Amino acid sequence: MPLPTKTWKTRPAHYVILEILNKKGDMPETDLFSALVEEFEDLGYKDFTELLMRLEVAGKIRTTSMARGKKRVELIQK
């Protein structure tokens, strides 16, 4: 019985995050995670927050706190 093979994604996840924000504009963190999971099924929330942190440190996005643990993600660089 052949083993299932996984293929590498052609676009990195951080690039897809920037594409989603460029198309849809600012959005809540949970909505962005849902949109990203549609393309990267095996992506966990911890990995997602690490990607956001790296993009924020690089100066490409900004996250702001909203009500009770909700965050809004904004694209800085277009």
C-alpha positions as CSV (number, residue, x, y, z in Angstrom):
1,M,0.0,0.0,0.0
2,P,1.6,3.3,-1.1
3,L,2.1,6.0,1.5
4,P,0.3,9.3,1.0
5,T,2.7,12.0,-0.1
6,K,2.6,15.6,0.9
7,T,3.7,18.2,-1.5
8,W,5.3,21.5,-0.6
9,K,3.2,24.6,-1.0
10,T,4.4,26.9,-3.8
11,R,3.7,30.1,-1.8
12,P,4.8,30.6,1.8
13,A,2.1,31.2,4.4
14,H,3.3,34.7,5.3
15,Y,3.0,35.7,1.6
16,V,-0.6,34.4,1.6
17,I,-1.4,36.4,4.7
18,L,-0.2,39.6,2.9
19,E,-2.3,38.7,-0.2
20,I,-5.4,38.2,1.9
21,L,-5.0,41.5,3.7
22,N,-4.2,43.3,0.4
23,K,-7.4,41.9,-1.2
24,K,-9.8,42.1,1.8
25,G,-8.3,44.9,3.9
26,D,-8.1,45.1,7.6
27,M,-9.8,42.1,9.4
28,P,-10.1,40.4,12.8
29,E,-7.4,37.9,13.6
30,T,-9.9,35.0,13.7
31,D,-11.2,35.7,10.2
32,L,-7.7,35.9,8.8
33,F,-6.9,32.6,10.5
34,S,-10.0,31.0,8.9
35,A,-9.1,32.3,5.5
36,L,-5.5,31.0,5.8
37,V,-6.6,27.5,7.0
38,E,-8.6,27.1,3.8
39,E,-5.3,27.0,1.9
40,F,-3.1,25.5,4.7
41,E,-5.2,22.8,6.3
42,D,-2.4,21.7,8.7
43,L,-1.6,25.1,10.0
44,G,-2.1,25.5,13.8
45,Y,-3.1,28.6,15.7
46,K,0.3,28.8,17.4
47,D,2.1,28.8,14.0
48,F,-0.3,31.4,12.8
49,T,0.4,33.7,15.7
50,E,4.2,33.2,15.1
51,L,3.7,34.2,11.4
52,L,1.8,37.4,12.5
53,M,4.6,38.2,15.0
54,R,7.3,37.9,12.3
55,L,5.3,40.1,9.9
56,E,4.7,42.7,12.6
57,V,8.4,42.8,13.6
58,A,9.3,43.1,9.9
59,G,7.0,46.2,9.7
60,K,4.5,44.8,7.2
61,I,1.4,44.5,9.4
62,R,0.1,46.0,12.6
63,T,-2.1,44.2,15.2
64,T,-4.3,46.2,17.5
65,S,-6.3,44.9,20.4
66,M,-10.1,45.2,20.2
67,A,-12.6,44.0,22.8
68,R,-11.8,41.0,25.1
69,G,-8.9,39.2,23.5
70,K,-9.9,40.0,19.9
71,K,-7.3,41.5,17.6
72,R,-7.5,43.4,14.4
73,V,-4.8,42.9,11.7
74,E,-3.9,45.8,9.4
75,L,-1.6,45.8,6.4
76,I,1.0,48.6,6.5
77,Q,3.0,47.9,3.4
78,K,1.2,47.7,0.1
